[in-house]
Amino acid sequence: MNIVFRQLYDEDSGTLSYLLADPMSGDAVLIDTVREHVGHYLTLLQEMNLQLVWLLETHVHADHVTGAAGLKELTGARTVTGRHAGASCADILADDGHTVVFGNEVIRVIPTPGHTPGCVTYQWRDRLFTGDALLIGGCGRTDFQGGDAGTLYDSITTRLFTRHDETLVYPGHDYKGQRVSCIGQERTTNPRLAGQSRDEFIRLMSELKLPHPRRIDEALPANLRCGRATDLIDIHAA
């Protein structure tokens, strides 16, 4: 399978970002970037002789500021987020069935609301980029940003767990050194979902009592503006 694929990690927020590219055309896509790593992304693109054409967000993040604004300004790439994310600044507000084309490759948009109303999953070849909807051994919280546990359960069980067992799952976060899973594994072993009824899942999620993300007051307003904040973006940060 002739593809370009890199998984990138931000230690501070536990965010997993992804670089995809069509090697024939050199067209590249970045999913869920982190502002502090803009310089690193640009270096990587240059070293691999790639041109960034799309910046995709799975949702409006509460724990880090996206690098989309700086990368768009420096590369001319277009931005994509879910239609119901609330980030009207994006070039494309994607809904069910929307496709993103780069070179000879196609990414399909799957709405997976619940963690937030605007969450989407991106499907590329045999893999799903699930953002915070489905994590490895977990799922996104539903207690703020318009989250709804019943909606998240429906999204995961009807839109993700119906895929082939071998479909790869690449989440938007991980805090335990786990980097990839598959639908079959998550359907049968994910402790928040395996064997749980919808009502049981809703009750479980209501009892989590998690603290709010440390950078929420900075990240949410900036990400609703596609990463544009009042402070300057340091493009040399790695």
Steps between C-alpha positions, in 0.01 A plus 500: 500500500682808375407774745656766719380486859642643822356507850621797707466552875472801729621406846337794679143427393527135399380598153560271203528680166527337160677572173365327188626553146468370148861422395424545131370856519666600827167635631482473879240519778545571870237394753463663845816709510645668810610863479830447683611253232439713191871535436550125523218433255648742249844343530354153453308608191811658352719197573247270334443735205128530572256786458231541764156533339256418784480557876234283664353535848297224662338756735560823691765396750498607865849388602728652236495771236498377143785594268257552211517880491879517472523211255225643279673838489837349414392232253163604360342171612123494544333417832224246566289437808157358577197703394373517857834568670435873537821602320350690207848627411583166332509489121290183492226414750468129432203276556413135443639369171727796433831404340842662514720422201881528498683371197347161421389446860157557657400562861135452597326690777292311758312713756555356848344753741475449872828617646401827335214562254746560215733202535586317178707193419711488185527174307804444277560161342491239780520744790283732703620821662250519783607813687353488851192296408664159534828462687707188563327341797282805552304782342466876520335658801149642461461741792571833326516664154149377426595137551233232521573144613205341321597667175860384539387143565290510184786646296747234611270200481323584172766687304831353620436156652315395185828512304713192430689364801834567329429872444779690676417757767730800537372718786553869567648437845681241701666521839624143544741450210238332281499623142264285292215257551233343279123491497484133600716561805310808614159339447592202719739642763441876540396520868263792447313335213543123482183332622349829612144597418427859403356575845797338674739708290313821581514420871872415482581827324299704751710359785847583362532842671809602304677836548477743209800512263778722630510726191129519429469876552771561241431215260125522444482867395807463277375180334161652428708744291687210333803556722527876473584648839604843619860389552738440213556151361862389528561311177842389624365305797550124464 
